[in-house]
């Protein structure tokens, strides 16, 4: 059941990532054209691009964590047996989930505490902080997903992918 829910979440994340990347590309390209052709920069573009980059970075890290493609150090797991690999995977998952939830909690604290507005667009900065909350939750869910996949592959005897 968790895997089915995560497929839907991952699909939504991938669509958001694609749209966010297109937005960043369009705003950055448009700003370059505006600067060199019209000698006038779009000030709002930088505000949006920086905020959307946070969303892109955290969602992409979450998706990568779910597939086991997030950068990690496999120094210990490469030198232990399958049983100990599972133990190390569970420990690293717990640490990753704790980190992710702290990140989401801190972002939520900023959402509720930051009553300021962006300097150019005058948009509430809490909207931008919500991207940190979304990213932290995404990371936590995908760390759990990867751990479940890792442990079930091990049980099914299909081998494993190094975290």
C-alpha positions in Angstrom: 0.0 0.0 0.0 2.8 2.4 0.9 4.5 1.7 -2.4 1.3 2.6 -4.3 0.9 5.8 -2.4 4.5 6.7 -3.1 4.1 6.0 -6.8 1.4 8.7 -6.9 3.5 11.1 -4.8 6.5 10.5 -6.9 4.5 11.2 -10.1 3.2 14.4 -8.6 6.8 15.4 -7.6 8.2 14.6 -11.0 5.5 16.8 -12.7 6.2 19.6 -10.2 10.0 19.2 -10.9 9.5 19.4 -14.6 7.2 22.5 -14.4 9.5 24.2 -11.9 12.5 23.5 -14.1 10.7 25.0 -17.1 9.7 28.0 -15.0 13.3 28.6 -13.9 14.6 28.2 -17.4 12.0 30.5 -18.9 12.5 33.2 -16.2 16.3 33.0 -16.4 16.4 33.1 -20.2 13.8 36.0 -20.3 15.9 37.9 -17.8 19.0 37.5 -19.9 17.2 38.7 -23.0 15.7 41.6 -21.1 19.1 42.6 -19.7 21.0 42.5 -23.0 18.3 43.6 -25.4 16.4 46.1 -23.3 19.1 46.9 -20.8 16.6 46.3 -18.0 16.6 43.3 -15.7 13.5 41.6 -14.3 14.0 41.9 -10.6 11.2 39.6 -9.8 12.8 36.8 -11.7 15.6 36.4 -9.2 13.2 36.2 -6.3 11.2 33.5 -7.9 14.2 31.5 -9.3 15.9 31.3 -5.9 12.7 30.2 -4.2 11.9 27.6 -6.8 15.5 26.3 -6.7 15.0 25.4 -3.1 11.9 23.4 -4.1 13.7 21.7 -7.0 16.7 20.8 -4.8 14.6 19.3 -2.0 12.1 17.5 -4.2 14.8 16.1 -6.4 16.7 14.9 -3.3 13.6 13.2 -2.1 13.0 11.4 -5.4 16.6 10.4 -5.5 16.4 9.1 -1.9 13.4 6.9 -2.9 15.3 5.2 -5.7 18.5 4.9 -3.8 20.3 7.3 -6.0 20.9 10.0 -3.3 24.7 10.4 -2.7 25.8 8.3 0.2 29.0 6.8 1.6 28.9 3.0 1.3 32.2 2.4 3.1 30.7 0.2 5.8 27.9 -1.6 3.9 30.4 -2.7 1.2 32.4 -4.7 3.9 29.7 -6.4 5.9 27.3 -9.3 5.3 23.7 -9.0 4.2 22.2 -9.0 7.7 24.4 -6.2 8.9 23.7 -4.3 5.7 20.0 -4.4 6.6 20.8 -3.1 10.1 22.9 -0.3 8.7 20.2 0.6 6.2 17.6 0.9 9.0 19.9 3.0 11.0 20.7 5.3 8.1 17.0 5.5 7.3 16.2 6.5 10.9 18.9 9.2 10.8 17.7 10.4 7.4 14.0 10.6 8.5 15.0 12.4 11.7 17.0 15.0 9.7 14.2 15.4 7.2 11.6 15.9 9.9 13.8 18.4 11.7 14.1 20.2 8.3 10.3 20.2 7.8 9.8 21.3 11.4 12.2 24.2 11.1 10.6 25.2 7.8 7.2 25.1 9.5 8.5 27.3 12.3 9.6 29.8 9.6 6.3 29.6 7.8 4.5 30.6 11.0 7.0 33.1 12.3 8.1 35.0 9.2 5.5 37.6 8.5 7.7 39.6 6.1 7.2 40.0 2.4 9.6 39.6 -0.5 11.2 42.9 -1.5 10.1 43.0 -5.1 6.9 40.9 -5.5 5.6 41.6 -2.0 4.7 37.9 -1.6 4.6 36.5 1.9 8.0 34.7 2.5 6.0 32.0 4.3 5.1 30.7 0.9 8.7 30.3 0.1 9.4 28.7 3.5 6.7 26.2 2.8 8.9 24.7 0.1 11.3 23.6 2.8 8.4 21.9 4.7 7.3 20.1 1.5 10.9 19.1 0.7 11.5 17.8 4.3 8.3 15.7 4.2 9.3 14.4 0.7 12.7 13.4 1.9 11.3 11.5 5.0 8.7 9.6 2.9 11.3 8.6 0.3 13.9 7.5 2.9 11.2 5.2 4.3 10.3 4.0 0.8 13.9 3.1 0.0 14.3 1.3 3.2 11.2 -0.8 2.6 12.4 -1.6 -0.9 15.8 -2.5 0.3 14.5 -4.8 3.0 11.9 -6.5 0.8 14.4 -7.1 -2.0 16.6 -8.8 0.6 13.7 -10.9 1.8 12.8 -11.9 -1.8 16.4 -12.9 -2.5 16.8 -10.5 -5.5 20.0 -9.0 -4.2 20.3 -5.5 -3.2 21.2 -2.1 -4.5 23.8 -0.3 -2.4 21.5 2.0 -0.4 
